[in-house]
């Protein structure tokens, strides 16, 4: 009988990262969450590409 905690010799940061990823995983998954964030950024990129706002003076980039 092996204990999972005893046999886990990975780095502390790797174990912490895997714990966070598993604990706070979105219900639909990380891919859906990332695609949603990218879709939310599309208006900012569209405004910049269409030059609807003069961003040269302000030096703002999305």
PQR file with spaces between the fields and no chain letter, atoms N, CA, C, O and H, PARSE charges and radii, in Angstrom:
ATOM       1  N    UNK     1       0.845   -1.178    0.000 -0.4000 1.5000
ATOM       2  CA   UNK     1       0.000    0.000    0.000 -0.0000 2.0000
ATOM       3  C    UNK     1       0.889    1.239    0.000  0.5500 1.7000
ATOM       4  O    UNK     1       1.724    1.410    0.889 -0.5500 1.4000
ATOM       5  N    UNK     2       0.709    2.101   -0.997 -0.4000 1.5000
ATOM       6  CA   UNK     2       1.522    3.307   -1.077 -0.0000 2.0000
ATOM       7  C    UNK     2       0.668    4.518   -0.743  0.5500 1.7000
ATOM       8  O    UNK     2      -0.513    4.597   -1.083 -0.5500 1.4000
ATOM       9  H    UNK     2       0.031    1.963   -1.718  0.4000 1.0000
ATOM      10  N    UNK     3       1.292    5.427   -0.086 -0.4000 1.5000
ATOM      11  CA   UNK     3       0.621    6.670    0.262 -0.0000 2.0000
ATOM      12  C    UNK     3       0.994    7.708   -0.790  0.5500 1.7000
ATOM      13  O    UNK     3       2.173    7.895   -1.090 -0.5500 1.4000
ATOM      14  H    UNK     3       2.251    5.363    0.190  0.4000 1.0000
ATOM      15  N    UNK     4       0.001    8.377   -1.346 -0.4000 1.5000
ATOM      16  CA   UNK     4       0.245    9.334   -2.424 -0.0000 2.0000
ATOM      17  C    UNK     4       1.080   10.514   -1.944  0.5500 1.7000
ATOM      18  O    UNK     4       1.896   11.035   -2.704 -0.5500 1.4000
ATOM      19  H    UNK     4      -0.956    8.225   -1.102  0.4000 1.0000
ATOM      20  N    UNK     5       0.895   10.942   -0.711 -0.4000 1.5000
ATOM      21  CA   UNK     5       1.644   12.078   -0.195 -0.0000 2.0000
ATOM      22  C    UNK     5       3.107   11.733    0.037  0.5500 1.7000
ATOM      23  O    UNK     5       3.970   12.597   -0.119 -0.5500 1.4000
ATOM      24  H    UNK     5       0.232   10.519   -0.094  0.4000 1.0000
ATOM      25  N    UNK     6       3.404   10.517    0.398 -0.4000 1.5000
ATOM      26  CA   UNK     6       4.775   10.105    0.656 -0.0000 2.0000
ATOM      27  C    UNK     6       5.533    9.930   -0.653  0.5500 1.7000
ATOM      28  O    UNK     6       6.711   10.281   -0.720 -0.5500 1.4000
ATOM      29  H    UNK     6       2.704    9.815    0.525  0.4000 1.0000
ATOM      30  N    UNK     7       4.905    9.406   -1.685 -0.4000 1.5000
ATOM      31  CA   UNK     7       5.570    9.132   -2.949 -0.0000 2.0000
ATOM      32  C    UNK     7       5.685   10.358   -3.849  0.5500 1.7000
ATOM      33  O    UNK     7       6.345   10.282   -4.885 -0.5500 1.4000
ATOM      34  H    UNK     7       3.948    9.121   -1.630  0.4000 1.0000
ATOM      35  N    UNK     8       5.077   11.469   -3.499 -0.4000 1.5000
ATOM      36  CA   UNK     8       5.103   12.664   -4.341 -0.0000 2.0000
ATOM      37  C    UNK     8       6.379   13.447   -4.061  0.5500 1.7000
ATOM      38  O    UNK     8       6.469   14.175   -3.072 -0.5500 1.4000
ATOM      39  H    UNK     8       4.540   11.531   -2.657  0.4000 1.0000
ATOM      40  N    UNK     9       7.367   13.288   -4.943 -0.4000 1.5000
ATOM      41  CA   UNK     9       8.665   13.937   -4.762 -0.0000 2.0000
ATOM      42  C    UNK     9       8.835   15.146   -5.681  0.5500 1.7000
ATOM      43  O    UNK     9       9.958   15.591   -5.920 -0.5500 1.4000
ATOM      44  H    UNK     9       7.294   12.696   -5.746  0.4000 1.0000
ATOM      45  N    UNK    10       7.740   15.672   -6.189 -0.4000 1.5000
ATOM      46  CA   UNK    10       7.837   16.831   -7.061 -0.0000 2.0000
ATOM      47  C    UNK    10       8.163   18.085   -6.255  0.5500 1.7000
ATOM      48  O    UNK    10       8.048   18.110   -5.030 -0.5500 1.4000
ATOM      49  H    UNK    10       6.828   15.310   -5.995  0.4000 1.0000
ATOM      50  N    UNK    11       8.566   19.107   -6.971 -0.4000 1.5000
ATOM      51  CA   UNK    11       8.891   20.383   -6.363 -0.0000 2.0000
ATOM      52  C    UNK    11       7.659   20.937   -5.641  0.5500 1.7000
ATOM      53  O    UNK    11       6.525   20.667   -6.038 -0.5500 1.4000
ATOM      54  H    UNK    11       8.660   19.086   -7.966  0.4000 1.0000
ATOM      55  N    UNK    12       7.890   21.709   -4.584 -0.4000 1.5000
ATOM      56  CA   UNK    12       6.801   22.287   -3.800 -0.0000 2.0000
ATOM      57  C    UNK    12       5.950   23.212   -4.664  0.5500 1.7000
ATOM      58  O    UNK    12       4.725   23.221   -4.540 -0.5500 1.4000
ATOM      59  H    UNK    12       8.811   21.928   -4.262  0.4000 1.0000
ATOM      60  N    UNK    13       6.583   23.982   -5.530 -0.4000 1.5000
ATOM      61  CA   UNK    13       5.842   24.916   -6.374 -0.0000 2.0000
ATOM      62  C    UNK    13       4.993   24.179   -7.405  0.5500 1.7000
ATOM      63  O    UNK    13       3.889   24.618   -7.728 -0.5500 1.4000
ATOM      64  H    UNK    13       7.578   23.975   -5.630  0.4000 1.0000
ATOM      65  N    UNK    14       5.499   23.067   -7.920 -0.4000 1.5000
ATOM      66  CA   UNK    14       4.731   22.269   -8.875 -0.0000 2.0000
ATOM      67  C    UNK    14       3.514   21.670   -8.184  0.5500 1.7000
ATOM      68  O    UNK    14       2.414   21.685   -8.735 -0.5500 1.4000
ATOM      69  H    UNK    14       6.396   22.710   -7.658  0.4000 1.0000
ATOM      70  N    UNK    15       3.708   21.145   -6.981 -0.4000 1.5000
ATOM      71  CA   UNK    15       2.570   20.591   -6.237 -0.0000 2.0000
ATOM      72  C    UNK    15       1.543   21.670   -5.920  0.5500 1.7000
ATOM      73  O    UNK    15       0.340   21.430   -6.022 -0.5500 1.4000
ATOM      74  H    UNK    15       4.601   21.132   -6.533  0.4000 1.0000
ATOM      75  N    UNK    16       2.012   22.867   -5.535 -0.4000 1.5000
ATOM      76  CA   UNK    16       1.097   23.968   -5.236 -0.0000 2.0000
ATOM      77  C    UNK    16       0.337   24.392   -6.494  0.5500 1.7000
ATOM      78  O    UNK    16      -0.873   24.615   -6.437 -0.5500 1.4000
ATOM      79  H    UNK    16       2.989   23.062   -5.452  0.4000 1.0000
ATOM      80  N    UNK    17       1.039   24.507   -7.636 -0.4000 1.5000
ATOM      81  CA   UNK    17       0.402   24.883   -8.890 -0.0000 2.0000
ATOM      82  C    UNK    17      -0.659   23.858   -9.286  0.5500 1.7000
ATOM      83  O    UNK    17      -1.763   24.231   -9.684 -0.5500 1.4000
ATOM      84  H    UNK    17       2.022   24.326   -7.681  0.4000 1.0000
ATOM      85  N    UNK    18      -0.334   22.577   -9.181 -0.4000 1.5000
ATOM      86  CA   UNK    18      -1.304   21.541   -9.527 -0.0000 2.0000
ATOM      87  C    UNK    18      -2.503   21.557   -8.580  0.5500 1.7000
ATOM      88  O    UNK    18      -3.632   21.300   -8.997 -0.5500 1.4000
ATOM      89  H    UNK    18       0.563   22.274   -8.858  0.4000 1.0000
ATOM      90  N    UNK    19      -2.257   21.859   -7.309 -0.4000 1.5000
ATOM      91  CA   UNK    19      -3.364   21.968   -6.356 -0.0000 2.0000
ATOM      92  C    UNK    19      -4.292   23.120   -6.739  0.5500 1.7000
ATOM      93  O    UNK    19      -5.514   22.966   -6.739 -0.5500 1.4000
ATOM      94  H    UNK    19      -1.340   22.068   -6.970  0.4000 1.0000
ATOM      95  N    UNK    20      -3.696   24.290   -7.071 -0.4000 1.5000
ATOM      96  CA   UNK    20      -4.499   25.461   -7.434 -0.0000 2.0000
ATOM      97  C    UNK    20      -5.288   25.186   -8.712  0.5500 1.7000
ATOM      98  O    UNK    20      -6.470   25.519   -8.797 -0.5500 1.4000
ATOM      99  H    UNK    20      -2.704   24.414   -7.071  0.4000 1.0000
ATOM     100  N    UNK    21      -4.637   24.579   -9.706 -0.4000 1.5000
ATOM     101  CA   UNK    21      -5.316   24.268  -10.961 -0.0000 2.0000
ATOM     102  C    UNK    21      -6.479   23.311  -10.721  0.5500 1.7000
ATOM     103  O    UNK    21      -7.545   23.466  -11.317 -0.5500 1.4000
ATOM     104  H    UNK    21      -3.677   24.309   -9.638  0.4000 1.0000
ATOM     105  N    UNK    22      -6.281   22.338   -9.863 -0.4000 1.5000
ATOM     106  CA   UNK    22      -7.342   21.376   -9.595 -0.0000 2.0000
ATOM     107  C    UNK    22      -8.440   21.974   -8.718  0.5500 1.7000
ATOM     108  O    UNK    22      -9.623   21.715   -8.940 -0.5500 1.4000
ATOM     109  H    UNK    22      -5.415   22.212   -9.378  0.4000 1.0000
ATOM     110  N    UNK    23      -8.053   22.767   -7.730 -0.4000 1.5000
ATOM     111  CA   UNK    23      -9.026   23.310   -6.775 -0.0000 2.0000
ATOM     112  C    UNK    23      -9.903   24.385   -7.390  0.5500 1.7000
ATOM     113  O    UNK    23     -11.106   24.411   -7.132 -0.5500 1.4000
ATOM     114  H    UNK    23      -7.092   22.977   -7.550  0.4000 1.0000
ATOM     115  N    UNK    24      -9.334   25.273   -8.196 -0.4000 1.5000
ATOM     116  CA   UNK    24     -10.064   26.420   -8.735 -0.0000 2.0000
ATOM     117  C    UNK    24     -10.419   26.248  -10.207  0.5500 1.7000
ATOM     118  O    UNK    24     -10.637   27.238  -10.906 -0.5500 1.4000
ATOM     119  H    UNK    24      -8.357   25.252   -8.406  0.4000 1.0000
ATOM     120  N    UNK    25     -10.479   25.027  -10.683 -0.4000 1.5000
ATOM     121  CA   UNK    25     -10.804   24.751  -12.075 -0.0000 2.0000
ATOM     122  C    UNK    25     -12.228   25.236  -12.377  0.5500 1.7000
ATOM     123  O    UNK    25     -13.155   24.947  -11.621 -0.5500 1.4000
ATOM     124  H    UNK    25     -10.302   24.223  -10.116  0.4000 1.0000
ATOM     125  N    UNK    26     -12.403   25.983  -13.494 -0.4000 1.5000
ATOM     126  CA   UNK    26     -13.754   26.412  -13.871 -0.0000 2.0000
ATOM     127  C    UNK    26     -14.620   25.204  -14.218  0.5500 1.7000
ATOM     128  O    UNK    26     -14.097   24.174  -14.644 -0.5500 1.4000
ATOM     129  H    UNK    26     -11.649   26.218  -14.109  0.4000 1.0000
ATOM     130  N    UNK    27     -15.936   25.316  -14.042 -0.4000 1.5000
ATOM     131  CA   UNK    27     -16.817   24.171  -14.311 -0.0000 2.0000
ATOM     132  C    UNK    27     -16.732   23.648  -15.741  0.5500 1.7000
ATOM     133  O    UNK    27     -16.832   22.440  -15.957 -0.5500 1.4000
ATOM     134  H    UNK    27     -16.361   26.152  -13.696  0.4000 1.0000
ATOM     135  N    UNK    28     -16.550   24.533  -16.720 -0.4000 1.5000
ATOM     136  CA   UNK    28     -16.491   24.102  -18.111 -0.0000 2.0000
ATOM     137  C    UNK    28     -15.072   23.827  -18.596  0.5500 1.7000
ATOM     138  O    UNK    28     -14.888   23.365  -19.723 -0.5500 1.4000
ATOM     139  H    UNK    28     -16.469   25.514  -16.544  0.4000 1.0000
ATOM     140  N    UNK    29     -14.082   24.099  -17.780 -0.4000 1.5000
ATOM     141  CA   UNK    29     -12.699   23.818  -18.149 -0.0000 2.0000
ATOM     142  C    UNK    29     -11.918   25.080  -18.454  0.5500 1.7000
ATOM     143  O    UNK    29     -12.478   26.157  -18.656 -0.5500 1.4000
ATOM     144  H    UNK    29     -14.232   24.474  -16.865  0.4000 1.0000
ATOM     145  N    UNK    30     -10.600   24.911  -18.482 -0.4000 1.5000
ATOM     146  CA   UNK    30      -9.715   26.055  -18.700 -0.0000 2.0000
ATOM     147  C    UNK    30      -9.756   26.558  -20.134  0.5500 1.7000
ATOM     148  O    UNK    30      -9.574   27.753  -20.366 -0.5500 1.4000
ATOM     149  H    UNK    30     -10.144   24.035  -18.318  0.4000 1.0000
ATOM     150  N    UNK    31      -9.990   25.681  -21.100 -0.4000 1.5000
ATOM     151  CA   UNK    31     -10.013   26.115  -22.500 -0.0000 2.0000
ATOM     152  C    UNK    31     -11.181   27.067  -22.733  0.5500 1.7000
ATOM     153  O    UNK    31     -11.020   28.097  -23.388 -0.5500 1.4000
ATOM     154  H    UNK    31     -10.137   24.710  -20.911  0.4000 1.0000
ATOM     155  N    UNK    32     -12.332   26.736  -22.214 -0.4000 1.5000
ATOM     156  CA   UNK    32     -13.506   27.597  -22.373 -0.0000 2.0000
ATOM     157  C    UNK    32     -13.276   28.930  -21.672  0.5500 1.7000
ATOM     158  O    UNK    32     -13.665   29.979  -22.185 -0.5500 1.4000
ATOM     159  H    UNK    32     -12.463   25.899  -21.682  0.4000 1.0000
ATOM     160  N    UNK    33     -12.646   28.892  -20.503 -0.4000 1.5000
ATOM     161  CA   UNK    33     -12.361   30.122  -19.766 -0.0000 2.0000
ATOM     162  C    UNK    33     -11.409   31.025  -20.552  0.5500 1.7000
ATOM     163  O    UNK    33     -11.628   32.233  -20.637 -0.5500 1.4000
ATOM     164  H    UNK    33     -12.330   28.039  -20.086  0.4000 1.0000
ATOM     165  N    UNK    34     -10.356   30.444  -21.124 -0.4000 1.5000
ATOM     166  CA   UNK    34      -9.381   31.218  -21.903 -0.0000 2.0000
ATOM     167  C    UNK    34     -10.005   31.773  -23.183  0.5500 1.7000
ATOM     168  O    UNK    34      -9.723   32.908  -23.566 -0.5500 1.4000
ATOM     169  H    UNK    34     -10.177   29.462  -21.055  0.4000 1.0000
ATOM     170  N    UNK    35     -10.843   30.990  -23.841 -0.4000 1.5000
ATOM     171  CA   UNK    35     -11.523   31.476  -25.047 -0.0000 2.0000
ATOM     172  C    UNK    35     -12.451   32.631  -24.684  0.5500 1.7000
ATOM     173  O    UNK    35     -12.553   33.601  -25.435 -0.5500 1.4000
ATOM     174  H    UNK    35     -11.072   30.067  -23.530  0.4000 1.0000
ATOM     175  N    UNK    36     -13.119   32.538  -23.555 -0.4000 1.5000
ATOM     176  CA   UNK    36     -13.972   33.637  -23.106 -0.0000 2.0000
ATOM     177  C    UNK    36     -13.183   34.912  -22.860  0.5500 1.7000
ATOM     178  O    UNK    36     -13.640   36.002  -23.204 -0.5500 1.4000
ATOM     179  H    UNK    36     -13.036   31.750  -22.945  0.4000 1.0000
ATOM     180  N    UNK    37     -12.003   34.784  -22.267 -0.4000 1.5000
ATOM     181  CA   UNK    37     -11.157   35.962  -22.066 -0.0000 2.0000
ATOM     182  C    UNK    37     -10.699   36.561  -23.390  0.5500 1.7000
ATOM     183  O    UNK    37     -10.668   37.781  -23.549 -0.5500 1.4000
ATOM     184  H    UNK    37     -11.632   33.898  -21.988  0.4000 1.0000
ATOM     185  N    UNK    38     -10.347   35.703  -24.333 -0.4000 1.5000
ATOM     186  CA   UNK    38      -9.935   36.211  -25.645 -0.0000 2.0000
ATOM     187  C    UNK    38     -11.079   36.916  -26.356  0.5500 1.7000
ATOM     188  O    UNK    38     -10.869   37.942  -27.002 -0.5500 1.4000
ATOM     189  H    UNK    38     -10.372   34.712  -24.204  0.4000 1.0000
ATOM     190  N    UNK    39     -12.284   36.378  -26.245 -0.4000 1.5000
ATOM     191  CA   UNK    39     -13.436   37.030  -26.855 -0.0000 2.0000
ATOM     192  C    UNK    39     -13.707   38.374  -26.187  0.5500 1.7000
ATOM     193  O    UNK    39     -14.109   39.329  -26.852 -0.5500 1.4000
ATOM     194  H    UNK    39     -12.455   35.545  -25.720  0.4000 1.0000
ATOM     195  N    UNK    40     -13.491   38.451  -24.886 -0.4000 1.5000
ATOM     196  CA   UNK    40     -13.686   39.715  -24.178 -0.0000 2.0000
ATOM     197  C    UNK    40     -12.668   40.771  -24.608  0.5500 1.7000
ATOM     198  O    UNK    40     -12.949   41.967  -24.526 -0.5500 1.4000
ATOM     199  H    UNK    40     -13.165   37.675  -24.346  0.4000 1.0000
ATOM     200  N    UNK    41     -11.492   40.343  -25.066 -0.4000 1.5000
ATOM     201  CA   UNK    41     -10.473   41.295  -25.528 -0.0000 2.0000
ATOM     202  C    UNK    41     -10.688   41.757  -26.965  0.5500 1.7000
ATOM     203  O    UNK    41     -10.087   42.747  -27.383 -0.5500 1.4000
ATOM     204  H    UNK    41     -11.264   39.372  -25.133  0.4000 1.0000
ATOM     205  N    UNK    42     -11.524   41.069  -27.724 -0.4000 1.5000
ATOM     206  CA   UNK    42     -11.714   41.421  -29.130 -0.0000 2.0000
ATOM     207  C    UNK    42     -12.166   42.865  -29.351  0.5500 1.7000
ATOM     208  O    UNK    42     -11.639   43.506  -30.260 -0.5500 1.4000
ATOM     209  H    UNK    42     -12.012   40.265  -27.385  0.4000 1.0000
ATOM     210  N    UNK    43     -13.100   43.416  -28.584 -0.4000 1.5000
ATOM     211  CA   UNK    43     -13.468   44.822  -28.818 -0.0000 2.0000
ATOM     212  C    UNK    43     -12.292   45.785  -28.646  0.5500 1.7000
ATOM     213  O    UNK    43     -12.177   46.760  -29.388 -0.5500 1.4000
ATOM     214  H    UNK    43     -13.528   42.895  -27.845  0.4000 1.0000
ATOM     215  N    UNK    44     -11.421   45.518  -27.673 -0.4000 1.5000
ATOM     216  CA   UNK    44     -10.262   46.399  -27.479 -0.0000 2.0000
ATOM     217  C    UNK    44      -9.336   46.340  -28.688  0.5500 1.7000
ATOM     218  O    UNK    44      -8.834   47.372  -29.134 -0.5500 1.4000
ATOM     219  H    UNK    44     -11.515   44.726  -27.070  0.4000 1.0000
ATOM     220  N    UNK    45      -9.107   45.145  -29.220 -0.4000 1.5000
ATOM     221  CA   UNK    45      -8.259   45.030  -30.416 -0.0000 2.0000
ATOM     222  C    UNK    45      -8.928   45.655  -31.621  0.5500 1.7000
ATOM     223  O    UNK    45      -8.254   46.269  -32.447 -0.5500 1.4000
ATOM     224  H    UNK    45      -9.515   44.307  -28.858  0.4000 1.0000
ATOM     225  N    UNK    46     -10.242   45.514  -31.742 -0.4000 1.5000
ATOM     226  CA   UNK    46     -10.970   46.096  -32.879 -0.0000 2.0000
ATOM     227  C    UNK    46     -10.920   47.615  -32.837  0.5500 1.7000
ATOM     228  O    UNK    46     -10.738   48.253  -33.874 -0.5500 1.4000
ATOM     229  H    UNK    46     -10.790   45.015  -31.071  0.4000 1.0000
ATOM     230  N    UNK    47     -11.077   48.200  -31.667 -0.4000 1.5000
ATOM     231  CA   UNK    47     -11.006   49.663  -31.534 -0.0000 2.0000
ATOM     232  C    UNK    47      -9.625   50.160  -31.913  0.5500 1.7000
ATOM     233  O    UNK    47      -9.486   51.204  -32.552 -0.5500 1.4000
ATOM     234  H    UNK    47     -11.224   47.682  -30.825  0.4000 1.0000
ATOM     235  N    UNK    48      -8.609   49.419  -31.522 -0.4000 1.5000
ATOM     236  CA   UNK    48      -7.248   49.847  -31.856 -0.0000 2.0000
ATOM     237  C    UNK    48      -6.978   49.723  -33.355  0.5500 1.7000
ATOM     238  O    UNK    48      -6.401   50.630  -33.956 -0.5500 1.4000
ATOM     239  H    UNK    48      -8.722   48.572  -31.003  0.4000 1.0000
ATOM     240  N    UNK    49      -7.387   48.617  -33.959 -0.4000 1.5000
ATOM     241  CA   UNK    49      -7.132   48.400  -35.379 -0.0000 2.0000
ATOM     242  C    UNK    49      -7.938   49.355  -36.257  0.5500 1.7000
ATOM     243  O    UNK    49      -7.452   49.791  -37.301 -0.5500 1.4000
ATOM     244  H    UNK    49      -7.855   47.880  -33.472  0.4000 1.0000
ATOM     245  N    UNK    50      -9.157   49.682  -35.849 -0.4000 1.5000
ATOM     246  CA   UNK    50      -9.993   50.581  -36.647 -0.0000 2.0000
ATOM     247  C    UNK    50      -9.640   52.047  -36.414  0.5500 1.7000
ATOM     248  O    UNK    50     -10.155   52.926  -37.105 -0.5500 1.4000
ATOM     249  H    UNK    50      -9.552   49.328  -35.001  0.4000 1.0000
ATOM     250  N    UNK    51      -8.780   52.312  -35.458 -0.4000 1.5000
ATOM     251  CA   UNK    51      -8.332   53.664  -35.127 -0.0000 2.0000
ATOM     252  C    UNK    51      -9.501   54.568  -34.789  0.5500 1.7000
ATOM     253  O    UNK    51      -9.532   55.725  -35.209 -0.5500 1.4000
ATOM     254  H    UNK    51      -8.362   51.598  -34.896  0.4000 1.0000
ATOM     255  N    UNK    52     -10.458   54.059  -34.040 -0.4000 1.5000
ATOM     256  CA   UNK    52     -11.595   54.862  -33.614 -0.0000 2.0000
ATOM     257  C    UNK    52     -11.195   55.841  -32.523  0.5500 1.7000
ATOM     258  O    UNK    52     -11.819   56.890  -32.365 -0.5500 1.4000
ATOM     259  H    UNK    52     -10.433   53.120  -33.698  0.4000 1.0000
ATOM     260  N    UNK    53     -10.175   55.505  -31.783 -0.4000 1.5000
ATOM     261  CA   UNK    53      -9.677   56.366  -30.713 -0.0000 2.0000
ATOM     262  C    UNK    53      -8.201   56.620  -30.982  0.5500 1.7000
ATOM     263  O    UNK    53      -7.459   55.702  -31.332 -0.5500 1.4000
ATOM     264  H    UNK    53      -9.669   54.653  -31.911  0.4000 1.0000
ATOM     265  N    UNK    54      -7.783   57.856  -30.819 -0.4000 1.5000
ATOM     266  CA   UNK    54      -6.377   58.194  -31.026 -0.0000 2.0000
ATOM     267  C    UNK    54      -5.583   57.753  -29.798  0.5500 1.7000
ATOM     268  O    UNK    54      -5.542   58.453  -28.786 -0.5500 1.4000
ATOM     269  H    UNK    54      -8.386   58.602  -30.534  0.4000 1.0000
ATOM     270  N    UNK    55      -4.964   56.603  -29.899 -0.4000 1.5000
ATOM     271  CA   UNK    55      -4.205   56.064  -28.786 -0.0000 2.0000
ATOM     272  C    UNK    55      -2.739   56.497  -28.823  0.5500 1.7000
ATOM     273  O    UNK    55      -1.979   56.157  -27.916 -0.5500 1.4000
ATOM     274  H    UNK    55      -4.997   56.034  -30.721  0.4000 1.0000
ATOM     275  N    UNK    56      -2.333   57.232  -29.842 -0.4000 1.5000
ATOM     276  CA   UNK    56      -0.950   57.665  -29.946 -0.0000 2.0000
ATOM     277  C    UNK    56      -0.558   58.620  -28.843  0.5500 1.7000
ATOM     278  O    UNK    56       0.550   58.544  -28.313 -0.5500 1.4000
ATOM     279  H    UNK    56      -2.950   57.508  -30.579  0.4000 1.0000
ATOM     280  N    UNK    57      -1.464   59.524  -28.492 -0.4000 1.5000
ATOM     281  CA   UNK    57      -1.168   60.487  -27.430 -0.0000 2.0000
ATOM     282  C    UNK    57      -1.121   59.818  -26.069  0.5500 1.7000
ATOM     283  O    UNK    57      -0.305   60.179  -25.221 -0.5500 1.4000
ATOM     284  H    UNK    57      -2.364   59.586  -28.923  0.4000 1.0000
ATOM     285  N    UNK    58      -1.989   58.851  -25.861 -0.4000 1.5000
ATOM     286  CA   UNK    58      -2.143   58.260  -24.544 -0.0000 2.0000
ATOM     287  C    UNK    58      -1.137   57.133  -24.308  0.5500 1.7000
ATOM     288  O    UNK    58      -0.792   56.848  -23.161 -0.5500 1.4000
ATOM     289  H    UNK    58      -2.652   58.558  -26.550  0.4000 1.0000
ATOM     290  N    UNK    59      -0.672   56.501  -25.355 -0.4000 1.5000
ATOM     291  CA   UNK    59       0.264   55.368  -25.288 -0.0000 2.0000
ATOM     292  C    UNK    59      -0.355   54.172  -24.558  0.5500 1.7000
ATOM     293  O    UNK    59       0.288   53.548  -23.712 -0.5500 1.4000
ATOM     294  H    UNK    59      -0.953   56.733  -26.287  0.4000 1.0000
ATOM     295  N    UNK    60      -1.607   53.862  -24.894 -0.4000 1.5000
ATOM     296  CA   UNK    60      -2.309   52.737  -24.289 -0.0000 2.0000
ATOM     297  C    UNK    60      -2.372   51.604  -25.281  0.5500 1.7000
ATOM     298  O    UNK    60      -2.695   51.812  -26.450 -0.5500 1.4000
ATOM     299  H    UNK    60      -2.129   54.368  -25.581  0.4000 1.0000
ATOM     300  N    UNK    61      -2.065   50.407  -24.824 -0.4000 1.5000
ATOM     301  CA   UNK    61      -2.195   49.211  -25.681 -0.0000 2.0000
ATOM     302  C    UNK    61      -2.959   48.160  -24.904  0.5500 1.7000
ATOM     303  O    UNK    61      -2.824   48.062  -23.685 -0.5500 1.4000
ATOM     304  H    UNK    61      -1.803   50.239  -23.874  0.4000 1.0000
ATOM     305  N    UNK    62      -3.758   47.376  -25.603 -0.4000 1.5000
ATOM     306  CA   UNK    62      -4.493   46.314  -24.910 -0.0000 2.0000
ATOM     307  C    UNK    62      -3.567   45.184  -24.485  0.5500 1.7000
ATOM     308  O    UNK    62      -4.019   44.207  -23.889 -0.5500 1.4000
ATOM     309  H    UNK    62      -3.867   47.456  -26.593  0.4000 1.0000
